[in-house]
Amino acid sequence: MANSPKIAMIGAGSVVFAYHLLGDIMSWPEMRQPHIALMDIDPDRLAVAKRMAHKLAGSLDARPKITAHRTQKPALDGADYVINTIQVGGFPATKIDFDLPKKYGLQQTIADTNGIGGIFRALRTVPVMVKMARQMETLCPNAILINYANPMSMVCWAVTKATSIQTVGLCHSVQGTAMQLARYMGVPGEKLTYRAAGINHMNFYLKLEYGGRDAYPRLRRAMQNPDVRKHDPVRFEVLNRLGYFVSESSEHFAEYVPWFIRRDRPDLIDRYDIPIDEYLRRCVAQDKHWRHIKRVMFSDEPLQVHRSHEYCGYILHAHETGEPCVIYGNVPNSGIITNLPQGCSVELPCLVDRNGIQPCHVGDLPPQLAGVIRNTVNVHELTVEGFFQRRRDHIYQAAILDPHASAELSLDEIYSLVDDLFEAHGKMVPRLK
């Protein structure tokens, strides 16, 4: 029997992402009659998303009810699941997050999760997400909020601090990196088992096994191959120094720590092949891809649907049918990781069934991993508290505690940069005293 939940997709104009998520959901026989409520503020992108949903349904022999909305309220009303993929401010705001720090000599690669870029993306995104979750408390209080928006840890921390909505943040870095590691070692990905924990984008594989044996020796041998090491120079260096492999890519992790991007050491950028301004290039490429996707959606070309490794569809299927699954989700730390701060957002294994999202206990992380992670959690905490307490000084303090910024800039430079970013973003960020 098909299930008919209402699934609200906020930010449905992220059509490529929505394509994978909706394709995953409707690929389950039990999930082929949902109500899909698409919402986006851009009418052009919303129209493409609606067309995409209809084409997906046709390819999967699904019979969903599909509605499209320019505002959140009708999409959220009565929803069982809310999937969030918004990017507040879009490319113009992102460009500010790169261009202004660069004037001070602070180079970035992605700037959407941690660091100066992550702080200001949080200040743009958190108010919108908290408002949405508070609407959910009225319109769909029992719904599960599935968040894909970055900066993941700060967004999820703020939403769970401010509201009672059951929230899980999803990323594809843990399962995606596991497949990369299998390729590096030359083993079948489906036979690699692992257990990872930490925070989003700073999640470490505490256990890595193949054939019931520790796979780390095999990985260490693989990284001696220059053709393998060149694909992940930063992460292999971190493995060498900290003893564990981290879940997020080399270009991301390079800007989370003070060791790789240094304006006085351009040789490090060359040595570790660090792609400065990488996210800006991706945005330009995504814009070109969007135009291609729009053409495909309004053509007669059939859509090929293959279930992705995103966790969203598995969550909905498990919750609706009771067939359990294990995913990696971002949830509040309620003593689950015992040497990270209470209440911060942590990423770890979670059991999902009819009871919802149930985090699995981890205990203490190895002390060197907890130490690196806590450096970043300090920044997240001050940013989140700065928003709720309307304290601008907490944003300055978050910035000066950021490992990358503090390794590059003086206190005066960091304060001045923060002021410039507040002014440049204007009404996109909250007014803090």
C-alpha positions in Angstrom: 0.0 0.0 0.0 1.3 3.4 -0.9 1.8 6.0 1.7 0.5 9.6 1.1 2.5 12.0 3.4 2.7 15.7 2.6 6.3 16.6 1.8 7.1 20.3 1.7 10.3 21.2 -0.2 11.4 24.7 0.7 13.9 26.1 -1.8 12.7 23.7 -4.5 14.3 26.0 -7.1 17.6 24.1 -6.3 16.3 21.9 -9.1 19.3 19.5 -9.4 19.2 18.8 -5.7 15.4 18.5 -5.7 15.6 16.1 -8.6 17.8 13.7 -6.7 15.7 14.0 -3.5 12.3 13.6 -5.1 13.6 10.8 -7.4 14.9 9.0 -4.3 11.6 9.4 -2.4 9.3 8.2 -5.2 11.6 5.3 -6.1 10.2 3.4 -3.2 7.0 1.6 -4.1 5.4 2.6 -0.8 6.1 6.3 -1.5 4.6 6.9 -4.9 1.5 8.8 -3.8 2.8 11.7 -1.7 1.6 15.3 -1.7 4.7 17.2 -2.9 4.4 20.9 -2.0 7.1 22.8 -3.8 8.1 26.3 -2.6 10.5 28.9 -4.0 10.5 32.6 -4.1 11.8 32.6 -7.7 8.8 32.0 -10.1 11.0 30.8 -12.9 12.8 28.2 -10.8 9.6 27.2 -9.2 8.0 26.5 -12.6 11.0 24.4 -13.6 10.8 22.5 -10.3 7.1 21.7 -10.8 7.8 20.5 -14.3 10.6 18.4 -13.0 8.4 16.8 -10.3 5.8 15.8 -12.9 8.5 14.3 -15.3 10.0 12.4 -12.4 6.6 11.0 -11.4 6.0 9.9 -15.0 9.4 8.1 -15.1 8.7 6.3 -11.9 5.1 5.5 -12.5 4.2 7.5 -9.4 1.0 9.4 -8.8 1.8 12.3 -6.4 -0.2 15.4 -5.8 2.1 18.3 -6.8 1.5 21.8 -5.7 3.7 24.9 -6.2 3.8 27.9 -3.8 5.6 31.2 -3.7 5.2 31.5 0.1 6.0 29.1 2.9 2.7 29.0 4.8 0.6 26.9 2.3 3.5 24.6 1.7 4.1 24.0 5.4 0.4 23.7 6.4 -0.2 20.1 7.5 3.2 18.8 6.2 4.6 15.6 7.5 8.1 16.4 6.3 9.8 19.6 5.5 12.9 19.5 3.3 15.0 22.7 3.3 17.5 23.5 0.6 17.5 27.3 0.6 20.5 29.6 0.1 19.8 33.0 1.6 21.3 35.8 -0.4 22.4 33.5 -3.3 25.5 34.2 -5.3 25.7 38.0 -4.7 26.0 37.5 -0.9 28.4 34.6 -1.4 30.6 36.9 -3.5 30.7 39.5 -0.8 31.9 36.8 1.7 34.8 36.1 -0.6 35.7 39.6 -2.0 35.9 41.5 1.3 38.1 39.0 3.2 40.4 38.9 0.2 41.0 42.7 0.5 42.4 41.9 3.9 44.6 39.1 2.6 42.3 36.3 3.9 41.9 33.7 1.2 39.1 31.1 1.2 38.1 28.0 -0.7 34.4 27.3 0.0 33.4 29.8 2.8 30.0 28.3 3.5 30.4 26.2 6.7 33.1 27.6 8.9 35.3 30.7 9.1 34.4 34.2 8.2 32.3 33.1 5.3 30.5 30.5 7.4 29.7 33.1 10.2 28.1 35.5 7.8 26.2 32.8 5.9 24.9 31.8 9.3 23.8 35.3 10.1 21.8 35.4 6.8 20.4 31.9 7.2 19.6 31.4 10.9 16.9 34.1 11.1 15.1 32.6 8.1 15.4 29.0 9.4 14.3 29.9 13.0 11.3 31.8 11.6 10.4 28.7 9.4 10.7 26.3 12.3 8.5 28.6 14.5 5.9 28.6 11.7 6.1 24.8 11.7 5.3 24.7 15.4 1.9 26.2 14.4 1.3 24.7 11.0 2.9 21.2 11.3 4.2 20.7 14.8 4.8 16.9 14.4 6.7 17.2 11.1 10.4 16.3 10.7 12.5 19.1 9.4 15.3 17.8 7.2 17.8 20.5 6.6 20.4 20.6 3.8 21.3 24.3 4.1 24.8 25.4 5.2 26.3 26.3 7.5 24.8 23.0 8.7 26.0 23.0 12.3 25.1 26.6 13.2 21.7 26.3 11.4 20.7 23.1 13.2 22.0 24.4 16.5 19.9 27.5 16.3 16.7 25.7 15.2 16.9 23.1 17.9 17.7 25.8 20.5 14.8 28.0 19.5 12.0 25.5 18.7 10.6 22.1 19.5 10.6 20.8 15.9 12.3 17.5 15.4 15.3 18.5 13.2 18.0 16.5 11.4 20.7 18.0 9.2 21.8 15.9 6.3 25.1 16.0 4.3 26.5 13.5 1.9 30.1 13.8 3.0 30.3 10.7 5.3 28.9 8.2 2.8 30.4 10.0 -0.2 33.9 10.0 1.4 33.5 6.3 2.3 33.1 5.5 -1.3 36.2 7.6 -2.2 38.2 5.7 0.4 37.1 2.3 -1.1 38.3 3.5 -4.5 41.6 4.7 -3.0 42.1 1.2 -1.5 40.8 -0.7 -4.5 38.0 -2.5 -2.6 34.2 -2.7 -3.2 32.5 0.2 -1.5 29.6 -1.9 -0.3 32.0 -4.1 1.6 33.6 -1.2 3.5 32.2 -0.7 7.0 32.8 2.3 9.2 31.7 4.3 12.2 32.2 8.1 12.2 31.5 10.9 14.5 32.2 14.6 15.1 30.5 17.7 13.7 29.4 18.4 10.1 32.4 18.6 7.8 34.7 17.7 10.7 33.6 14.2 11.2 36.3 11.5 11.5 36.2 7.8 10.7 36.7 6.3 14.1 36.4 2.8 12.7 37.2 1.7 9.1 37.0 -2.0 8.3 37.2 -4.3 5.2 36.5 -8.0 5.5 36.2 -7.7 9.3 39.7 -6.2 9.6 41.0 -2.7 10.3 41.3 -1.0 6.9 43.5 1.9 8.1 46.8 0.1 7.4 45.5 -0.5 3.9 44.5 3.1 3.5 48.0 4.2 4.7 49.6 2.0 2.1 47.3 3.5 -0.6 48.3 7.1 0.3 51.9 6.3 -0.4 50.9 6.1 -4.1 51.4 9.7 -5.5 48.4 9.1 -7.9 46.2 8.5 -4.9 47.6 11.1 -2.6 47.2 13.9 -5.2 43.4 13.5 -5.0 43.3 14.4 -1.3 46.5 16.0 -0.2 45.1 17.9 2.8 43.1 15.0 4.2 46.0 12.6 3.9 48.2 15.0 5.7 45.5 15.2 8.5 45.4 11.4 8.6 49.2 11.4 9.0 49.1 13.9 11.8 45.9 13.2 13.7 45.6 9.5 13.0 42.1 9.5 11.5 40.6 10.4 8.1 38.1 13.3 8.0 34.8 13.3 6.2 34.9 16.5 4.3 37.0 17.3 1.2 40.5 18.7 1.1 39.4 22.0 -0.3 36.9 22.4 2.6 39.1 21.2 5.4 42.0 23.4 4.3 40.1 26.5 5.5 39.0 25.0 8.8 42.5 24.9 10.3 45.4 27.3 10.4 47.9 25.0 8.7 47.4 25.1 5.0 46.3 28.5 3.7 48.8 31.2 4.6 49.4 34.4 2.7 53.0 34.4 3.9 53.4 30.8 2.7 52.2 30.5 -0.9 54.4 27.3 -1.2 51.8 25.6 1.1 49.0 26.4 -1.3 51.0 24.9 -4.1 52.2 21.9 -2.1 48.7 20.9 -1.0 47.0 22.0 -4.3 44.5 24.2 -2.5 41.9 25.7 -4.9 41.4 29.3 -3.6 38.0 30.8 -4.6 36.7 27.3 -5.6 33.1 27.9 -4.6 32.8 31.0 -6.8 33.8 28.9 -9.8 31.3 26.2 -8.8 28.5 28.9 -8.6 29.3 30.0 -12.2 29.3 26.4 -13.4 26.0 25.7 -11.6 24.4 28.7 -13.3 25.3 27.2 -16.7 24.1 23.8 -15.6 20.8 25.4 -14.5 20.1 26.7 -18.0 20.8 23.2 -19.4 18.4 21.6 -16.8 15.7 24.1 -17.7 15.9 23.1 -21.3 15.8 19.4 -20.5 12.8 19.8 -18.2 10.7 21.4 -20.9 11.8 19.0 -23.6 10.5 15.5 -24.4 13.7 13.9 -23.1 12.9 11.2 -20.6 14.5 11.5 -17.1 16.8 8.7 -16.0 16.3 8.0 -12.3 18.8 6.2 -10.1 18.6 6.2 -6.4 21.3 8.4 -4.9 23.3 8.0 -1.7 21.4 10.9 -0.1 19.8 9.9 3.2 16.5 11.9 2.8 14.6 9.2 1.0 15.7 6.5 3.4 14.5 8.6 6.4 11.0 9.1 4.9 10.7 5.5 3.9 11.8 4.2 7.3 9.5 6.6 9.2 6.5 5.8 7.0 7.0 2.0 6.8 8.7 1.2 10.1 11.6 -0.6 8.2 14.6 0.7 10.1 17.7 2.2 8.6 20.8 3.9 9.9 21.9 7.3 8.6 24.4 9.9 9.5 22.6 13.0 10.8 23.2 16.3 12.5 21.4 16.4 15.9 21.8 18.2 19.2 24.5 16.8 21.5 22.6 15.5 24.5 25.6 13.7 26.0 26.0 11.6 22.9 29.6 12.7 22.3 30.8 13.1 25.8 33.8 15.4 25.2 32.0 17.9 23.0 29.8 20.7 24.5 26.3 19.9 25.5 23.7 21.3 23.0 26.0 21.8 20.0 25.1 20.1 16.8 26.9 16.8 16.2 27.0 14.4 13.3 26.9 10.7 14.0 25.0 7.5 13.3 21.2 7.7 13.9 18.6 4.9 13.8 15.4 5.8 11.9 12.1 4.1 12.2 8.5 5.0 13.1 9.8 6.6 16.3 11.8 9.2 14.3 15.5 10.1 14.5 17.3 8.3 17.3 21.0 9.2 17.7 23.4 6.4 18.7 25.7 7.0 21.7 29.4 7.6 20.8 31.2 8.5 24.1 34.5 10.3 24.0 36.2 11.1 20.8 40.0 10.7 20.7 41.3 13.8 22.5 43.2 15.2 19.4 40.0 15.1 17.4 37.9 16.6 20.1 40.4 19.4 20.4 40.3 20.3 16.7 36.6 20.1 16.7 36.1 22.2 19.8 38.1 25.0 18.2 35.3 25.2 15.6 32.4 24.6 18.0 33.6 27.7 19.9 33.0 29.8 16.8 29.6 28.2 16.2 28.5 28.8 19.8 29.4 32.5 19.7 27.7 33.0 16.4 24.5 31.4 17.5 24.5 33.2 20.8 25.3 36.4 19.1 22.1 36.1 17.0 19.8 35.1 19.9 21.2 37.7 22.3 21.6 40.4 19.6 25.2 40.9 20.6 27.6 42.1 17.9 30.6 41.6 20.2 30.0 37.8 20.1 30.4 38.0 16.3 33.7 39.7 16.7 34.7 37.1 19.2 33.6 34.3 16.9 35.7 35.7 14.2 38.9 36.1 16.3 38.5 32.5 17.6 38.3 31.2 14.0 41.5 29.2 13.5 42.0 30.3 9.9 41.3 34.0 10.4 43.3 34.3 13.6 46.3 32.7 11.8 46.2 35.3 9.1 44.9 38.6 10.5 45.5 40.9 13.5 42.7 41.7 16.0 42.2 45.1 14.5 42.0 43.6 11.0 39.4 41.0 12.0 37.2 43.6 13.7 37.4 45.9 10.7 36.6 43.0 8.3 33.5 42.1 10.4 32.3 45.7 10.3 32.8 45.8 6.6 30.8 42.6 6.1 27.9 43.8 8.3 27.8 47.0 6.2 28.0 45.2 2.8 25.3 42.6 3.7 23.0 45.4 5.1 19.5 44.1 5.7 20.5 40.5 4.8 21.9 40.1 8.3 20.2 40.9 11.6 21.0 44.2 13.4 23.1 43.4 16.4 24.1 45.9 19.2 
